[in-house]
């Protein structure tokens, strides 16, 4: 199949290139816009308590408006607010309210805090507002713009916080991160490819190809999200950028190294393209298939964030694989050896002294290499046991210097942090009959005693008196770990236990959503990871015609996953003394380290098998595989690790921790697993590694076996 594909591409390059251009134009012109959401509730199924509470609010209190933003005032000199200051706050709130800012409802000044250090104005959501759409973020920008001139001639500082301003800061942070990461990624790829090939044409080739691929992939993802009503996380575009450029460059390198190898063996350009597609095609397709399967396994998640990001990344990788086997070879077929211009180094086979020496040493001492690399991975993996997930998103989606974060810190000088996002607790009768007033009062009194609650407002009854809602203010930031701990324990427990007979209590709000997210993710870890591992093992078994090799290959990838998470725990929790790591980190490590680590293992083991088929012993084959495939794995690993490391420039804790963990994991996958652990184990196991197939037999041995 790959031989026929190589011949077609090499002989019809213009047809292939034109087909890609036509597809790109059609997709760009017809695809819907790729949208994302920051509403964590949209990611959860309906059987969780937080979602039941949200649905009950819509049913029983259709006119209830939530707080969209909080305007926080304090004096510039830090002194207590005066009567004139409070009068200014009242005036500013009234003037803002008169502007009728779209998506927002009434804006009302609240009394100063007891210590007079802070005063707020509450901005409610409009009745028809979409609290997680793009229009309300524009309204938040308008709110901030209108505020500035109103405080100009006062002694007041002002800032906005709450769910909508935080969403705005997250969006702006993501946009800034996209620009920063994009520039860093492209600069890194250009620099490294220029260093490796000394050719500006090759350096710009992945940039041009991925630019086309990204347009097609993004359009197809938008079509899929629209067709299946998938919800994409707000970080999807940054991750897509890194995946497309990182994996795309890797697969292009897989092809180019093979193309250069066959040119050096005396083939002309078109022959070399054909042979490179034939030889690299199986490895690229198998590697891409493993990545796609790993991503698609996320459709088993209960969370729509992962059910959408899995297919999205799978689509991106599928398009990238197709481009690596068709568009790139077509361009190279047109350019011929001019693709290496102005360098002439492609004509000469390098001595490969370093990789040759490492390969020879590994072939002689596979036990040492297997033990050393395995122990390093195992030692780091031990730290993974101390992983503490955190849902404290205070600086995850945006910088700690963002206006919403600064305003929250100011608010905490006089009010409970939970005032930015009160928790709604509902009490309803199970049979729809009116609630007893005395029972409602007792419930509110009991609820106020729960650990983690600072205050509870009197209940508001629904029109039919069958449901009561209590607005509770938490004593800590609603997205903090302390609030999460209290919500899982005393708050929900107290609410459920205090509900009178014949009634049911439901706790809603942001903190409740986070508690349910954590429960859902724990379930996903126990389902998604094993299913993906089994399917990847099946792919490896089919590729290698072996039932033995897939086991130790997946064991090495599992060690790589543990080592990566362990390194992140060691750096952030122990060295930097963080309370925990963002709860999504293990999933992202799984997505990239497990899937892409399998890529490098496949590339190395495929080359090892090829060397064995030429009559070499298992140790000789391992040595030659490291000599010949080592430079490809090293170059691809450095570029991909560097690409993901650029996420650390994104400016928030999620991207920093993701950038470090994934880049470290890819480095481990390339330079420890694929370079040392996998070939050393294969050399030790020998012919048995290919049981029950005959993947390592020569043509002569095959002829004897088949008669």
SULRABEL-V906965 format. One record per residue. N is the residue number from 1. SS is DSSP state (H for helix, E for strand, C for the rest). OMEGA is omega in whole degrees, -180 to 180 (none if undefined). Layout:
# SULRABEL-V906965
n=N ss=SS omega=OMEGA
n=N ss=SS omega=OMEGA
This chain:
# SULRABEL-V906965
n=1 ss=C omega=-179
n=2 ss=H omega=176
n=3 ss=H omega=179
n=4 ss=H omega=178
n=5 ss=H omega=179
n=6 ss=H omega=180
n=7 ss=H omega=-178
n=8 ss=H omega=-178
n=9 ss=H omega=-178
n=10 ss=H omega=-176
n=11 ss=H omega=-179
n=12 ss=C omega=-174
n=13 ss=H omega=-178
n=14 ss=H omega=179
n=15 ss=H omega=-179
n=16 ss=H omega=-179
n=17 ss=H omega=179
n=18 ss=H omega=179
n=19 ss=H omega=179
n=20 ss=H omega=-179
n=21 ss=H omega=180
n=22 ss=H omega=180
n=23 ss=H omega=-180
n=24 ss=H omega=-179
n=25 ss=H omega=-179
n=26 ss=H omega=-178
n=27 ss=H omega=-179
n=28 ss=H omega=-177
n=29 ss=H omega=-173
n=30 ss=H omega=-174
n=31 ss=C omega=174
n=32 ss=C omega=179
n=33 ss=C omega=177
n=34 ss=C omega=-178
n=35 ss=C omega=180
n=36 ss=C omega=-180
n=37 ss=E omega=174
n=38 ss=C omega=-178
n=39 ss=C omega=-179
n=40 ss=H omega=-179
n=41 ss=H omega=-179
n=42 ss=H omega=-177
n=43 ss=H omega=-173
n=44 ss=C omega=173
n=45 ss=C omega=-170
n=46 ss=C omega=-175
n=47 ss=C omega=179
n=48 ss=C omega=-173
n=49 ss=H omega=-178
n=50 ss=H omega=-180
n=51 ss=H omega=175
n=52 ss=H omega=179
n=53 ss=H omega=178
n=54 ss=H omega=180
n=55 ss=H omega=180
n=56 ss=H omega=178
n=57 ss=H omega=180
n=58 ss=H omega=-177
n=59 ss=H omega=-173
n=60 ss=H omega=-177
n=61 ss=C omega=-176
n=62 ss=C omega=-179
n=63 ss=C omega=-179
n=64 ss=C omega=179
n=65 ss=C omega=178
n=66 ss=C omega=176
n=67 ss=E omega=178
n=68 ss=E omega=-178
n=69 ss=E omega=175
n=70 ss=E omega=177
n=71 ss=E omega=-173
n=72 ss=E omega=179
n=73 ss=E omega=167
n=74 ss=E omega=-179
n=75 ss=E omega=180
n=76 ss=C omega=-179
n=77 ss=C omega=178
n=78 ss=C omega=-180
n=79 ss=C omega=177
n=80 ss=C omega=-180
n=81 ss=C omega=178
n=82 ss=C omega=177
n=83 ss=H omega=178
n=84 ss=H omega=178
n=85 ss=H omega=180
n=86 ss=H omega=177
n=87 ss=H omega=177
n=88 ss=H omega=179
n=89 ss=H omega=178
n=90 ss=H omega=-179
n=91 ss=H omega=-178
n=92 ss=H omega=180
n=93 ss=H omega=-180
n=94 ss=H omega=180
n=95 ss=H omega=178
n=96 ss=H omega=-179
n=97 ss=H omega=-178
n=98 ss=H omega=-179
n=99 ss=C omega=178
n=100 ss=C omega=-179
n=101 ss=C omega=-178
n=102 ss=C omega=177
n=103 ss=C omega=180
n=104 ss=E omega=176
n=105 ss=E omega=-178
n=106 ss=E omega=176
n=107 ss=E omega=-172
n=108 ss=E omega=177
n=109 ss=E omega=176
n=110 ss=C omega=177
n=111 ss=C omega=176
n=112 ss=C omega=176
n=113 ss=C omega=-177
n=114 ss=C omega=-179
n=115 ss=C omega=176
n=116 ss=C omega=-178
n=117 ss=C omega=-174
n=118 ss=C omega=170
n=119 ss=E omega=-176
n=120 ss=E omega=168
n=121 ss=E omega=-176
n=122 ss=E omega=178
n=123 ss=E omega=-179
n=124 ss=E omega=176
n=125 ss=E omega=174
n=126 ss=C omega=-177
n=127 ss=C omega=-178
n=128 ss=C omega=-176
n=129 ss=C omega=170
n=130 ss=C omega=-171
n=131 ss=C omega=-179
n=132 ss=C omega=178
n=133 ss=C omega=-178
n=134 ss=H omega=-177
n=135 ss=H omega=-177
n=136 ss=H omega=176
n=137 ss=H omega=174
n=138 ss=H omega=178
n=139 ss=H omega=177
n=140 ss=H omega=175
n=141 ss=H omega=180
n=142 ss=H omega=178
n=143 ss=H omega=-180
n=144 ss=H omega=180
n=145 ss=H omega=-179
n=146 ss=H omega=-178
n=147 ss=H omega=-171
n=148 ss=H omega=-179
n=149 ss=H omega=-177
n=150 ss=H omega=179
n=151 ss=H omega=-173
n=152 ss=C omega=-176
n=153 ss=C omega=180
n=154 ss=C omega=177
n=155 ss=C omega=-172
n=156 ss=E omega=162
n=157 ss=E omega=178
n=158 ss=E omega=175
n=159 ss=E omega=180
n=160 ss=E omega=176
n=161 ss=E omega=-173
n=162 ss=C omega=-170
n=163 ss=H omega=-176
n=164 ss=H omega=176
n=165 ss=H omega=177
n=166 ss=H omega=177
n=167 ss=H omega=178
n=168 ss=H omega=180
n=169 ss=H omega=177
n=170 ss=H omega=180
n=171 ss=H omega=-180
n=172 ss=H omega=177
n=173 ss=H omega=179
n=174 ss=H omega=179
n=175 ss=H omega=178
n=176 ss=H omega=-180
n=177 ss=H omega=-180
n=178 ss=H omega=179
n=179 ss=H omega=-178
n=180 ss=H omega=-179
n=181 ss=H omega=179
n=182 ss=H omega=180
n=183 ss=H omega=-179
n=184 ss=H omega=-179
n=185 ss=H omega=-178
n=186 ss=H omega=179
n=187 ss=H omega=-180
n=188 ss=H omega=-180
n=189 ss=H omega=179
n=190 ss=H omega=-178
n=191 ss=H omega=-177
n=192 ss=H omega=180
n=193 ss=H omega=175
n=194 ss=H omega=179
n=195 ss=H omega=-177
n=196 ss=H omega=-173
n=197 ss=H omega=-178
n=198 ss=C omega=-179
n=199 ss=C omega=178
n=200 ss=H omega=-180
n=201 ss=H omega=179
n=202 ss=H omega=-180
n=203 ss=H omega=-178
n=204 ss=H omega=-177
n=205 ss=H omega=179
n=206 ss=H omega=-179
n=207 ss=H omega=-179
n=208 ss=H omega=-177
n=209 ss=H omega=-178
n=210 ss=H omega=176
n=211 ss=H omega=178
n=212 ss=H omega=-178
n=213 ss=H omega=-177
n=214 ss=H omega=178
n=215 ss=H omega=179
n=216 ss=H omega=-178
n=217 ss=H omega=-179
n=218 ss=H omega=178
n=219 ss=H omega=180
n=220 ss=H omega=178
n=221 ss=H omega=178
n=222 ss=H omega=175
n=223 ss=H omega=-178
n=224 ss=H omega=179
n=225 ss=H omega=-180
n=226 ss=H omega=-177
n=227 ss=H omega=-174
n=228 ss=H omega=177
n=229 ss=C omega=179
n=230 ss=C omega=-179
n=231 ss=C omega=-179
n=232 ss=C omega=176
n=233 ss=E omega=-176
n=234 ss=C omega=-180
n=235 ss=C omega=-171
n=236 ss=H omega=-176
n=237 ss=H omega=177
n=238 ss=H omega=-179
n=239 ss=H omega=178
n=240 ss=H omega=180
n=241 ss=H omega=-178
n=242 ss=H omega=-179
n=243 ss=H omega=-177
n=244 ss=H omega=-179
n=245 ss=H omega=-179
n=246 ss=H omega=-179
n=247 ss=H omega=179
n=248 ss=H omega=179
n=249 ss=H omega=178
n=250 ss=H omega=-176
n=251 ss=H omega=176
n=252 ss=H omega=177
n=253 ss=H omega=178
n=254 ss=H omega=180
n=255 ss=H omega=-175
n=256 ss=H omega=178
n=257 ss=H omega=178
n=258 ss=H omega=179
n=259 ss=H omega=180
n=260 ss=H omega=180
n=261 ss=H omega=-177
n=262 ss=H omega=171
n=263 ss=H omega=-180
n=264 ss=H omega=177
n=265 ss=C omega=174
n=266 ss=C omega=179
n=267 ss=C omega=174
n=268 ss=C omega=-171
n=269 ss=H omega=-178
n=270 ss=H omega=177
n=271 ss=H omega=-179
n=272 ss=H omega=176
n=273 ss=H omega=180
n=274 ss=H omega=-177
n=275 ss=H omega=-180
n=276 ss=H omega=177
n=277 ss=H omega=-179
n=278 ss=H omega=-175
n=279 ss=H omega=-179
n=280 ss=H omega=-175
n=281 ss=H omega=-178
n=282 ss=H omega=-179
n=283 ss=H omega=-179
n=284 ss=H omega=-179
n=285 ss=H omega=179
n=286 ss=H omega=179
n=287 ss=H omega=178
n=288 ss=H omega=178
n=289 ss=H omega=179
n=290 ss=H omega=179
n=291 ss=H omega=-179
n=292 ss=H omega=179
n=293 ss=H omega=180
n=294 ss=H omega=179
n=295 ss=H omega=-177
n=296 ss=H omega=178
n=297 ss=H omega=-180
n=298 ss=H omega=176
n=299 ss=H omega=177
n=300 ss=H omega=-179
n=301 ss=C omega=174
n=302 ss=C omega=-177
n=303 ss=C omega=-177
n=304 ss=H omega=176
n=305 ss=H omega=-180
n=306 ss=H omega=175
n=307 ss=H omega=179
n=308 ss=H omega=-177
n=309 ss=H omega=178
n=310 ss=H omega=177
n=311 ss=H omega=180
n=312 ss=H omega=-180
n=313 ss=H omega=177
n=314 ss=H omega=177
n=315 ss=H omega=-179
n=316 ss=H omega=-179
n=317 ss=H omega=180
n=318 ss=H omega=178
n=319 ss=H omega=179
n=320 ss=H omega=178
n=321 ss=H omega=-180
n=322 ss=H omega=179
n=323 ss=H omega=-180
n=324 ss=H omega=-178
n=325 ss=H omega=-178
n=326 ss=C omega=-175
n=327 ss=H omega=-179
n=328 ss=H omega=177
n=329 ss=H omega=178
n=330 ss=H omega=179
n=331 ss=H omega=180
n=332 ss=H omega=178
n=333 ss=H omega=178
n=334 ss=H omega=-176
n=335 ss=H omega=-177
n=336 ss=H omega=-178
n=337 ss=H omega=177
n=338 ss=H omega=178
n=339 ss=H omega=-179
n=340 ss=H omega=-176
n=341 ss=C omega=2
n=342 ss=C omega=-176
n=343 ss=C omega=175
n=344 ss=C omega=-175
n=345 ss=H omega=-179
n=346 ss=H omega=-177
n=347 ss=H omega=-172
n=348 ss=C omega=176
n=349 ss=C omega=180
n=350 ss=C omega=-179
n=351 ss=C omega=179
n=352 ss=C omega=-172
n=353 ss=H omega=-176
n=354 ss=H omega=-179
n=355 ss=H omega=177
n=356 ss=H omega=179
n=357 ss=H omega=178
n=358 ss=H omega=179
n=359 ss=H omega=179
n=360 ss=H omega=179
n=361 ss=H omega=179
n=362 ss=H omega=179
n=363 ss=H omega=-180
n=364 ss=H omega=-173
n=365 ss=C omega=-178
n=366 ss=H omega=-180
n=367 ss=H omega=-180
n=368 ss=H omega=-178
n=369 ss=H omega=180
n=370 ss=H omega=-179
n=371 ss=H omega=-177
n=372 ss=H omega=-178
n=373 ss=H omega=179
n=374 ss=H omega=-180
n=375 ss=H omega=177
n=376 ss=H omega=179
n=377 ss=H omega=-178
n=378 ss=H omega=-179
n=379 ss=H omega=178
n=380 ss=H omega=-178
n=381 ss=H omega=179
n=382 ss=H omega=-179
n=383 ss=H omega=180
n=384 ss=H omega=179
n=385 ss=H omega=-180
n=386 ss=H omega=-179
n=387 ss=C omega=177
n=388 ss=C omega=179
n=389 ss=E omega=176
n=390 ss=E omega=176
n=391 ss=C omega=179
n=392 ss=C omega=-175
n=393 ss=C omega=-176
n=394 ss=C omega=178
n=395 ss=C omega=-180
n=396 ss=C omega=-177
n=397 ss=C omega=180
n=398 ss=C omega=-178
n=399 ss=C omega=177
n=400 ss=C omega=177
n=401 ss=C omega=179
n=402 ss=C omega=-175
n=403 ss=H omega=-178
n=404 ss=H omega=180
n=405 ss=H omega=179
n=406 ss=H omega=180
n=407 ss=H omega=178
n=408 ss=H omega=178
n=409 ss=H omega=178
n=410 ss=H omega=180
n=411 ss=H omega=-175
n=412 ss=C omega=177
n=413 ss=C omega=-177
n=414 ss=C omega=-176
n=415 ss=C omega=176
n=416 ss=C omega=179
n=417 ss=H omega=-178
n=418 ss=H omega=-180
n=419 ss=H omega=180
n=420 ss=H omega=-174
n=421 ss=C omega=-177
n=422 ss=C omega=179
n=423 ss=E omega=179
n=424 ss=E omega=178
n=425 ss=E omega=-175
n=426 ss=E omega=173
n=427 ss=E omega=-179
n=428 ss=E omega=176
n=429 ss=E omega=-175
n=430 ss=C omega=-177
n=431 ss=C omega=178
n=432 ss=C omega=179
n=433 ss=C omega=-180
n=434 ss=C omega=179
n=435 ss=C omega=177
n=436 ss=C omega=-176
n=437 ss=H omega=-179
n=438 ss=H omega=180
n=439 ss=H omega=178
n=440 ss=H omega=180
n=441 ss=H omega=179
n=442 ss=H omega=180
n=443 ss=H omega=179
n=444 ss=H omega=178
n=445 ss=H omega=179
n=446 ss=H omega=-179
n=447 ss=H omega=-178
n=448 ss=H omega=-179
n=449 ss=C omega=-176
n=450 ss=C omega=177
n=451 ss=C omega=179
n=452 ss=C omega=179
n=453 ss=E omega=-180
n=454 ss=E omega=-180
n=455 ss=E omega=179
n=456 ss=E omega=178
n=457 ss=C omega=177
n=458 ss=C omega=-175
n=459 ss=C omega=170
n=460 ss=E omega=-177
n=461 ss=E omega=175
n=462 ss=C omega=-176
n=463 ss=C omega=-180
n=464 ss=C omega=177
n=465 ss=C omega=-177
n=466 ss=C omega=-178
n=467 ss=E omega=176
n=468 ss=E omega=176
n=469 ss=E omega=178
n=470 ss=E omega=176
n=471 ss=E omega=-177
n=472 ss=E omega=176
n=473 ss=E omega=-180
n=474 ss=E omega=-179
n=475 ss=C omega=176
n=476 ss=C omega=180
n=477 ss=C omega=-176
n=478 ss=C omega=179
n=479 ss=C omega=-178
n=480 ss=C omega=178
n=481 ss=H omega=179
n=482 ss=H omega=178
n=483 ss=H omega=178
n=484 ss=H omega=-178
n=485 ss=H omega=180
n=486 ss=H omega=180
n=487 ss=H omega=180
n=488 ss=H omega=-176
n=489 ss=H omega=-168
n=490 ss=H omega=-175
n=491 ss=H omega=179
n=492 ss=H omega=-179
n=493 ss=H omega=179
n=494 ss=H omega=-179
n=495 ss=H omega=-178
n=496 ss=H omega=-177
n=497 ss=H omega=-176
n=498 ss=H omega=-179
n=499 ss=C omega=180
n=500 ss=C omega=177
n=501 ss=C omega=179
n=502 ss=C omega=179
n=503 ss=E omega=179
n=504 ss=E omega=178
n=505 ss=E omega=177
n=506 ss=E omega=-180
n=507 ss=E omega=179
n=508 ss=C omega=178
n=509 ss=C omega=-175
n=510 ss=H omega=-177
n=511 ss=H omega=178
n=512 ss=H omega=177
n=513 ss=H omega=-179
n=514 ss=H omega=178
n=515 ss=H omega=180
n=516 ss=H omega=176
n=517 ss=H omega=-180
n=518 ss=H omega=179
n=519 ss=H omega=-180
n=520 ss=H omega=-179
n=521 ss=H omega=177
n=522 ss=H omega=176
n=523 ss=H omega=-178
n=524 ss=H omega=180
n=525 ss=H omega=-176
n=526 ss=H omega=-179
n=527 ss=H omega=-172
n=528 ss=H omega=-176
n=529 ss=H omega=-179
n=530 ss=H omega=-179
n=531 ss=H omega=180
n=532 ss=H omega=-179
n=533 ss=H omega=-179
n=534 ss=H omega=-178
n=535 ss=H omega=178
n=536 ss=H omega=177
n=537 ss=H omega=177
n=538 ss=H omega=178
n=539 ss=H omega=179
n=540 ss=H omega=179
n=541 ss=H omega=179
n=542 ss=H omega=180
n=543 ss=H omega=-174
n=544 ss=H omega=-176
n=545 ss=C omega=-176
n=546 ss=E omega=174
n=547 ss=C omega=-178
n=548 ss=C omega=-176
n=549 ss=H omega=-179
n=550 ss=H omega=-178
n=551 ss=H omega=-177
n=552 ss=H omega=174
n=553 ss=H omega=179
n=554 ss=H omega=176
n=555 ss=H omega=179
n=556 ss=H omega=179
n=557 ss=H omega=177
n=558 ss=H omega=176
n=559 ss=H omega=178
n=560 ss=H omega=177
n=561 ss=H omega=-180
n=562 ss=H omega=-180
n=563 ss=H omega=-180
n=564 ss=H omega=178
n=565 ss=H omega=179
n=566 ss=H omega=179
n=567 ss=H omega=178
n=568 ss=H omega=177
n=569 ss=H omega=-179
n=570 ss=H omega=-177
n=571 ss=H omega=-171
n=572 ss=H omega=-177
n=573 ss=H omega=-176
n=574 ss=H omega=-177
n=575 ss=H omega=-178
n=576 ss=C omega=175
n=577 ss=C omega=175
n=578 ss=C omega=179
n=579 ss=C omega=-180
n=580 ss=C omega=179
n=581 ss=E omega=-176
n=582 ss=E omega=-169
n=583 ss=C omega=-177
n=584 ss=C omega=-172
n=585 ss=H omega=180
n=586 ss=H omega=178
n=587 ss=H omega=-179
n=588 ss=H omega=175
n=589 ss=H omega=176
n=590 ss=H omega=-176
n=591 ss=H omega=-170
n=592 ss=H omega=-176
n=593 ss=H omega=180
n=594 ss=H omega=-177
n=595 ss=H omega=-176
n=596 ss=H omega=174
n=597 ss=H omega=175
n=598 ss=H omega=177
n=599 ss=H omega=-175
n=600 ss=H omega=175
n=601 ss=H omega=180
n=602 ss=H omega=-180
n=603 ss=H omega=-178
n=604 ss=H omega=-177
n=605 ss=H omega=177
n=606 ss=H omega=178
n=607 ss=H omega=178
n=608 ss=H omega=178
n=609 ss=H omega=179
n=610 ss=H omega=179
n=611 ss=H omega=179
n=612 ss=H omega=180
n=613 ss=C omega=176
n=614 ss=C omega=174
n=615 ss=C omega=-178
n=616 ss=C omega=175
n=617 ss=C omega=-177
n=618 ss=H omega=-180
n=619 ss=H omega=177
n=620 ss=H omega=180
n=621 ss=H omega=178
n=622 ss=H omega=179
n=623 ss=H omega=-179
n=624 ss=H omega=178
n=625 ss=H omega=178
n=626 ss=H omega=180
n=627 ss=H omega=-173
n=628 ss=H omega=-179
n=629 ss=H omega=-179
n=630 ss=H omega=179
n=631 ss=H omega=179
n=632 ss=H omega=180
n=633 ss=H omega=-179
n=634 ss=H omega=-179
n=635 ss=H omega=-180
n=636 ss=H omega=-179
n=637 ss=H omega=179
n=638 ss=H omega=-179
n=639 ss=H omega=-178
n=640 ss=H omega=178
n=641 ss=H omega=178
n=642 ss=H omega=179
n=643 ss=H omega=179
n=644 ss=H omega=177
n=645 ss=H omega=179
n=646 ss=H omega=176
n=647 ss=H omega=-179
n=648 ss=H omega=177
n=649 ss=H omega=-174
n=650 ss=H omega=171
n=651 ss=C omega=174
n=652 ss=C omega=-169
n=653 ss=H omega=179
n=654 ss=H omega=-178
n=655 ss=H omega=179
n=656 ss=H omega=-179
n=657 ss=H omega=177
n=658 ss=H omega=-178
n=659 ss=H omega=179
n=660 ss=H omega=-174
n=661 ss=H omega=-176
n=662 ss=H omega=179
n=663 ss=H omega=177
n=664 ss=H omega=-180
n=665 ss=H omega=179
n=666 ss=H omega=176
n=667 ss=H omega=177
n=668 ss=H omega=-179
n=669 ss=H omega=-176
n=670 ss=H omega=-169
n=671 ss=H omega=176
n=672 ss=H omega=-177
n=673 ss=H omega=-173
n=674 ss=H omega=-175
n=675 ss=H omega=-173
n=676 ss=H omega=-169
n=677 ss=H omega=-177
n=678 ss=H omega=179
n=679 ss=H omega=179
n=680 ss=H omega=178
n=681 ss=H omega=179
n=682 ss=H omega=178
n=683 ss=H omega=-179
n=684 ss=H omega=-177
n=685 ss=H omega=176
n=686 ss=H omega=-175
n=687 ss=H omega=-178
n=688 ss=H omega=180
n=689 ss=H omega=-175
n=690 ss=H omega=-179
n=691 ss=C omega=2
n=692 ss=E omega=180
n=693 ss=C omega=-179
n=694 ss=C omega=-174
n=695 ss=C omega=-176
n=696 ss=C omega=-176
n=697 ss=C omega=179
n=698 ss=C omega=178
n=699 ss=H omega=180
n=700 ss=H omega=179
n=701 ss=H omega=178
n=702 ss=H omega=179
n=703 ss=H omega=179
n=704 ss=H omega=-177
n=705 ss=H omega=-176
n=706 ss=H omega=178
n=707 ss=C omega=none
